[in-house]
Amino acid sequence: MTDETKKEEFWRWTEANWKNPDMKLEDLKIITAGIDVGSVSSQAVIVGDGQIFAYGNMRTGSDSPESARNALNYALKDTGLHEDRIDYCIGTGYGRVNVPMADRSITEIACHARGANFIYGPEVRTVLDVGGQDCKAIRCDGRGKVTNFLMNDKCAAGTGRGMEVFADLLSVPITEVGDRSFDIKEEPAPVSSTCVVYAKTEATGLLRSGWEVNEVLAAYCSAMAERIYSLIERIGVQEKFAITGGMAKNKGVINRLMKIMGLEAMKTQWDTQIAGAAGAALFAHTLVERGKGRK
C-alpha cells in the first residue's frame, strides 16, 4: 500500500497497544486474557491478578481467527509474556466463536458491562456501547452484572461503521470529525435520513447546495445522537452513565447526545474500546480464582 493510498483512507483510526509500567511480570500469579473480535475493531486485554497488565487495539481483518491472533500478539508485544503463560482466555464480540485460543466465549453484552464496571468504576448503572455495526444500551448493578439491555443491529446508522463511511465521503480524518463538527457558525438541522445510504445522498446534495463540510458533519453527528438516544430512552437511563467503544471518542456525537439526555458522561483514563476485552479477561480471572478455569 502506498503512502498516497494511506492518506486517502480517512476512515482509519489510530491503533494502539500498552503495557502497565507499574506491574512486573515475575510478580503475577494469575494471568488471563480477553479477546474481543468486533466487526470493525479487535482488542486483546491481558489481566494479571485482577489488574490490566497490557492491551492491544487494532482493526479487524477479513478473518476472525487471524484478527484474534493479531490482537493478542499486539497486546503481548514487548511485554516479555508468552502466550503459554496465560492461564485462561475468553473470547467475546461479533467473532467470539472464532477465537482459536479461547477456552470459552461470553456475550459482548455481559463483557461490556463487566468491563465498564472496571474502567469507569462500580458506580456505573447504564452503559452505552456503540460498536462497528450495532448499538447496545445496558443496565447493570454495582458488580457489573447485566440487569437489562436493548440492542439495535438493523443497519449501520448510528454505529462506528456509519461514521467511517461519512468520514470517507467527506474526506475528513475520522479523528477530526468531532472537533470539526463544532467548528460552525450555528447548529444545522440533523440530516433527515438515518439510513447511511440515503444520508450519504443527502449529504452530497447539501454540499452541492453550498453547505460547508463542517456543517454537514454537524448535521450527521446530530442525527446519530438522536438515533442513539431513541434506543437509550427505551431502556430508561440511570445516572452514572458510561460509554464504551470507539464512538466514545467522538465528541461530535457524544456531546450532542449528552445535551439531549441532560446528563454528563462518566470519564475514564482507559481506552474505551477495550471494555469488552477487559470484561472477558476479568471473567476469566474470576473463573481461575474459583478453581473453575485454570488449564
GUMAR-180562 format. One record per atom (N, C-alpha, C): x, y, z. Coordinates in pm, whole numbers, plus 50000, padded with zeros to 5 digits. Atoms other than C-alpha are relative to their C-alpha. Layout:
<nodes>
XYZ...
</nodes>
This chain:
<nodes>
500854988050000500005000050000500885012450000499184988050010501465033949901499605010250104500314989249905501665064650123498815008049951501114992450057499265081849886498684993250030501225007549970496685054249934499625001550146500264998549856497045056550313499365013450032500524986749973496355093750307498535001049961501374999450048493085087350125499044991950086500875008249915491785063050389499615007950124500384990849894490075089350601499294993050116500715007349897488125063050796500944993950104499075007049910491295049250961500165007350134499744994549866491635054451336501324994150049498685003749952494795050351540499964987050081499855012349925495675015151652501005002450114499124997549886497415012451989500174987650086499815010149897498934988952242500685006550120499534993849874500024994952602500364989250100499615008749890501794978052891500045008150128500034993149872501274987453255501425001150056498614998449954504615002253370500174996950149499925002349855503754996053737499864985250038500165014249972503324958353703501204992149947498875008550039506154932753691499494986049970500455013150044505564900453502500334989150101499565010449907507524879653752499204999750131500784999449877505214890754035498594994349984501385003850026501994878853870499764985150024500355013849969500294847353994498974994549901501045004250094497174845553772500005009649882500014991850122497304857853413498904994849908501125003850087494184857853197499925009849883500154991650120493214871952858498555000549957501304998350064490094885452695500235005249860499844995750140489824889052318498635003149943501264995150054487034909552165500165002349851499934998650146486674904451791498705006249952501184993050049484254930451661499975000649849500134999150145483054937751311500975010149940499094989650047485344968051283501354999750071498745000149926487954965451560500104987650088499745011449913489554938151769500945004350111499184996649886491034941352117500374987450078499595010449907493004918452345500495006950127499584994549871493444926052715500594988850084499345009449910495854907952947499815005150142500224996349860494884908453314500924991750089499145006949903497374899953588499505002650141500504998949862495964893053936498915010550014501174991249993492824912753857500215014249951499714986750051494524943453707500464999049855499595000350140495154952753344501515001149989498555000650019498704943153253500415005649863499704995350135498614950552879498764998749913501095001650097496284955152584500465004049861499794996250139496214958152208498665003149936501244995550063493584975951997500305002649853499694998750142493584971951620498794997049911501075002150097491474969351306499744985149980500375013750034489574936951243500234997749851499785003550140490614919650924498834991949945501065007650065488584897350694499804986350063500035013349940489294866150902500015001350152500124998449855488114864351266501124993150079498915006349926490654838451390501325007549986498764992550021493504858151234499965013450074500144987349928492154890651382500224998150150499805003149858492054874451727501484997950029498575002749985495634862351684500825012949995499274987450015496854896451566499815009050122500274991549883495164914451857500774995150121499275005649886496684890752112501505002549986498574997650022500144893351959500365014750022499784985649982499834931251960500025003550148500034997649856498934930952329501254994550069498835006449939501844907652411501325006449959498784994150054504364927952212500795007650107499074993149909507344939152423499654998450148500355002249858505814925552747500884989350064499235011349946508074895252783499124988250037500955010549966504924874352832499764990949879500305009650106504464842752626498574994750016501405004349999501024830152533499774987850090500205012049921501554796752708500015002650151500064996349858501834815253040498605004650041501364995449971498194826753011499184988350054500745010749934496044806153248498634997249937501345002050056492694811653078499695011649907500334989850099491324830552777498524999049963501414999550039487774841452695499845008949877500304992350120486544853152355498645006650011501274992949999483784878552309499875008049871500214991750117482314901452047499344992649884500635005050122480934896151699500594986549956499345012250045483514868951624500444991050114499545007149879483704853151970500124984849982499925014650018483114817551845501164996149910498875002650088486114821051614501315005150058498764996249934488784829351870500734987050034499415013449987491094798951839500664997050134499315002449874492974803752167499095001250122500944998149889489834809452378499574986650059500495011849931488804783852639498474999750003501454999050009485224796252620499655013949948500444986850047483164825552490498885005250088501054993249923480884850552665499495011549915500594989650083478504875452503500615013750029499454986649983479664911052446499165008550096500844992549905476694923952650500564998650141499475002649866478004907452967501395005750017498614995549989481614916252891500125015250004499944985449998480964953052822499525005450135500464995749869479024956553146501104997950104498925003049906481824939753342501205009149976498884991350033484484959653158499765014450039500334986249962482694992853211500075001650151499934999849855482414984353580501445001850046498584998949965486204981553586500605013349956499294988250050487335010353364499365013250042500664987849952484745035553491499774999950151500265001149857484125022353843498664993550027501225007449966481375003054025498745008550010501184991349995479075033354027499194999449871500695000450130478165027153661498684992450010501305006750002474495018753613499434998649859500435001050139473915024953241501235000649910498875000650092476365015352968499495000949857500284999150143476155026152605501224995149926498915004850084478285006152365499605001749854500244998050143478355018452007501104992849925499035008150071480094991651806500065003649853499854997450142481024989651442498714998349923501225002950074477684975251331498754999650087501185000149915475394977151632500155009950115500034990649888474424998251930499284993050114500565007049886473744984352277499835009450120500234992749876472195000752584499834989650110499935010449897472914980852901499805006050138500134996449859471734984353260500734989650082499245009549919473954968953527500015004250146499934997049858474444966753901501435003650039498704995849950477424975854119501114990049980498975010150028479224943554032500264998649850499845001050145478934949153658499154988949941500895010450049476194923053623498835006349925501074994650083473654929453346498634997850065501365001249949470134936653469498955001949889500904998250114468594946953135500835005549883499304994250115469654956052781499085000549879500654999150130468434966352438501095001449895498994999950105470274962552110499375003349866500464996850135469874977451765501094995949903499005004450098471694959051486499394998949861500715000950128469354965351193500815005849884499204994050106471734987650997501155007750062498794993449952474955007751023499755014150050500294986549952473195040551104500175000650151499794998649857474245052951446501084990950054498935008949958477285029951455501365005449954498674995850039481025032751415500234999049851499815001550144480955019651059499295010949923500724989150065478355045450964500815012850002499184988049991480645073151088501224998949910498865001950090483575058250896499635003049855500474997650137481555058950575499885015049975500184985550015480735095450633501335007349995498684993750000484315105050714500674998249865499405002750129485465088550393499335008149890500754992350099482725105350191500435014649998499694985749989483655139950318501505002850001498544998549999487445133550310500495007150125499604994549870487785142150678500524988550086499495010849914490045120650901499044997350114500975003949899487855101251144500315006250136499604994249871489845115451437499685014950011500294985649999488915151151337498515003149992501434997850022485175146151287499355007550116500644993849884484155155251643500305014850013499614985949988486115187851663499445008449887500444992150115485235199051314498485001949996501464998749999481515192851371499535011750087500354988449916481585221251627500625013049946499394988250060483625244951408499055005749895501084995050086480465260651266499425012850060500594987549952478585293551294498754997450082501185003849923475335277851410499644985549971500345014250011473965242951464498954997849892500985002850104472245229651150499014989250045500945010849972469255206451148500664986749967499415013250033470145169151154499624995849860500425005750128470185150950824498724992250026501335005549977466705137150776499954984950001500025014650010467595100950699500974993750098499105007449911469035076050949500714988749927499345010350079470005051850674501285005749941498714995050048473685055250582499965002949851500044998350145472995051050211499275013049963500764988050032470325078150199500645012550061499334988749937472255100450442501175004849914498914996450089475225099350205499485008249881500604992950113472985110149918499585014050043500444987149949471525138050130501205009250024498804992049972474995149650239500605005549871499484995650129476175151049878499175011549945500894989450046473135172149792500225013050077499774988149917473815195850083501295007049959498734994150043477425200949971499825007349866500224993650131476275208649617499175012750012500844988149982473785233949751500725011150076499224989449937476545253149929500364998150146499645002549859476845237750276501504997750012498615003149969480315236950430500104985650051499775013749954481825202850510499704998750149500215000749855481785210450883498525000550037501444999449976478065218850866499364986349974500535013350031477345185250705500404990150110499575008549889479425167850973499135002250123500844996849885477435185751242498614994249984501345005250026474155175651080499964984950016499985014649987475205139151065500264995750143499755003149859476615138551419498725001750083501264997549930473335153151541498994988949972500925010850036471335126851352500384987050071499555011949930473485099251504499655000750148500334998349858472985113451853498534997450025501435002049984469225113851806499634985349982500295014250022469205078151672500414991850122499535007249882471265065551965499075002550119500904996749889469005083852210498684992549991501275007250016465935066952063500094985850055499805013349940467435033852177500125001050151499744998649857468605045752518498725003050078501194996149925465295061352618499024988450019500895011649987463525028152564500374991350120499595008349888465575011352836499945007750132500034991849879465455040553079501425002150051498624996949964468645058153179500105003950147499654995949865470035059753529501295008149993498764992449997472755084453620501164990650023498795008050007476345072453626499984992349869500145004650138476235068153252501384999049936498685002550059479275052753081499874996049854500025003250142480125049152713501254991949966498885008250043482285021652567500034999749847499885000750145483535015652215500655012549943499304989150066485155038651963499205012949994500814988050011482215062851943500165009050122499794991949881483015074452297501075010749975498934990650032485985092552138499545011149906500524990250095483765112651902499085009850073500804990649922482605143152094498915006749916501044994450085480615154851793498674993150021501205007749971478115126951863499695000150149500235001949856478585122252238499565012850069500414987549935478365158852342498575003749964501394997150041475175162752140499034990350067500835009949931473785130652290499795003850145500114996249859474545142252643499085012150018500884988249994472785175252572498544995849990501375005050014469665156652459499554993350131500335007649880469785134552770499995008450126499894991649880470595162553011500894993850105499075006749909473395141753162501445003049960498584999150030477175141953180500564985950002499425013450006479025110753071501154998750098498895002549910481455095053316501325000449922498684999150061485175099153247500844988050042499095010849969487875072653235501375002849939498644998850054491635071553183500294989249896499765011450088491325039052986499475002549859500515000150136490835034152613498624993550003501375005149991487055029852585499754988049910500205011350091487465004352305500384986650063499555012749941488994978252540499004994350099500935004349894485934974852767499574985549986500465013650019484644942552613501074989750029498895009249978488034925352611500405000050148499674999249857488734937752966499014991950081501025007749930485434923253084500214985149984499765014250026486244889952920501194995050082498815004049923489704888753085499694999550149500375000049858488174897253423499104988150033500805012249981485584869453385500934987950010499045010949999488484846053309500754999550133499294999449871490314857753622499144994350112500925005049897487254850653837499874984849993500115014550016486934815553693501244992950055498765006249949490574807753771500075000950152500014998449854490244821754123499104989850068500965009449941487294799054184500344985549968499575013650032489194768854056499264993849886500815005550109486954765453751500635002749863499504995950130489214779153484501454997249970498585001950030492884770553524500194987949909499765010750096494194749553237500704988350067
</nodes>
